[in-house]
Amino acid sequence: MSMLKEKLAKIFPAQKEDISKFLKEHGEKEVSKVTLSQAYGGLRGVKGLVCDTSEVPPDKGLIIRGIELKELTEKLPEEILYLLLTGDLPNAVELEDLQAELKAADKVPDYVWATFDAMPADSHPMTMFNTGILVMQRESHFARRYSEGMKKDAYWDATYDDFISLAAKLPELGAGVYRKRFNKGDRIPSNKNLDWAKDYVNMLGLPDPNGNFTTLMRLYLTLHCDHEGGNVSAYTASTVASALSDLYYSLSAGLNGLAGPLHGLANQECLGWVLETMKKFNGAPSKEALAKFTQETLDSGKVVPGYGHAVLRITDPRFDAFLAFGKKYCSDDPVFQTVSNVFDVVPEVLKTVQKIKDPWPNVDAGSGALLYHFGMTEFSYYTVLFSISRALGIGAQAVVARAMGYPITRPKSLPTGAYKKLVGA
C-alpha cells in the first residue's frame, strides 16, 4: 500500500464519523434559501452542495484545504494532488512515494492510440481526449471490484486506484492528442525520471531550452486543479459519480462539460480578443487606445473576454499568479504586454457600467497569452490542458465522496406551472 493510501485509510474513518455526528446534531438547520430567480438562473449562489477539497470565497478566490492559492503557486501538481486528498502537503519522502506510484501507472494502453487512428483527422482535441478516457474504462478497478461484490467501506479505496491510474496517464494521453491532432510527429515516450508536469512538457515536444515552459506548466496545472463543487465540470462529474459510476465515466462526463464555451473555452476566446486588438493597432496598443477600444467594444453590445466571474468580486488570484509569471519570464512579449495593459485599463472602464458586479480579470484573461508565448498556438487544445489539471480536483472529490458515503445526487424539480401555484402567481 502506498504511503498516501495508507494515510487516507487512517484519516477517512474519523472524518466520516465527524460528519455523521455533525448531521445528527444539526441536520435540520436551514443553510440556504432559494428564490425563483435562482431556480431559473442556474441555482447561482444556492448553498446545496458539499465540496471538502476547496472553496471559493468571493473576496479571496480559490482556497484548497484551507490554504489560499497564493501560498501554493510554487508547489508541484503532485503536491496539490496530495493536499486535495489529505488536507496536508506531503513531506519529501511522501512526495517521492506518490511520484513513484504515478510513474508505475503512467502507460496509456495501445488500444487508445488505435482508437485515435480510427477517428477523423480533424476531430476536436477535447473529443479525442475525452474519448481516450472513456475507452480506458475497461481498466477501472472500481468497476471490477464492484462486480466482485466489494463492500461499501472499500469504495473509496477502489476509486483511489482509478484516480491514481488516470492521473498518471493524463499527461501522456494529452500529449499524444496534441502530437497526433496537430501533426507534430510520432509520440514521445514518457521519461520516468521527470516530474508530472515536466514529463508532460517533454512529451508535448515543444522547445524548452531554459526550462521556463516547464515552470509555466507546473503553475498552470496547479492553478486549474479545483474550484469547489458547483462549476459545471465538477458538478457534472460528482453527479455521475454519485450513481456509483466509476471515475472513467464520471471524469469523462465532467470534462465534456468543461468543453463548453461558457466554461473551459474562455482562455482561447480571451487570447483571440487580445490578438484581434493587436491586429487593429498593428502591435501592442497604448493604454489610451485600449480604453477607447474597450468602450467601443461595450457600446457595440459585446463583452471583454476574461473579465468578470460568477463568484469572485476581486481579481482572480490565479490571474495574479499568471501576471507575475509573465512579468518575470516574458515581459518583453508584445502579446503579454497587451494583456498587462488590458488589466490596467479594462477594470476602470467596466466600473462605469452599473450592471457589472465584477470588473476584475479571471484566470482566463492571461493564461492563453503565456501558452502562446511558448509556442502552443493551437487554441483548440487549450481546454485539454485545463482538463488535465481539473482532473486532480474531480478525482479527489470522488475519492472523498466515496469515503464519506455521500448519497446519490437527486434534487427536486418542478414545472413552471407548479412554481406559479407555489408562489401564488
Helices and strands as residue ranges (DSSP letters): H 3-26, H 36-40, E 54-55, E 63-64, E 67-68, G 69-71, H 77-86, H 92-103, H 110-118, H 125-135, G 136-139, H 141-147, G 152-154, H 155-181, H 196-204, H 212-223, H 232-242, H 247-258, H 266-281, H 287-299, H 317-329, H 334-350, H 364-373, G 379-381, H 382-404, H 416-422
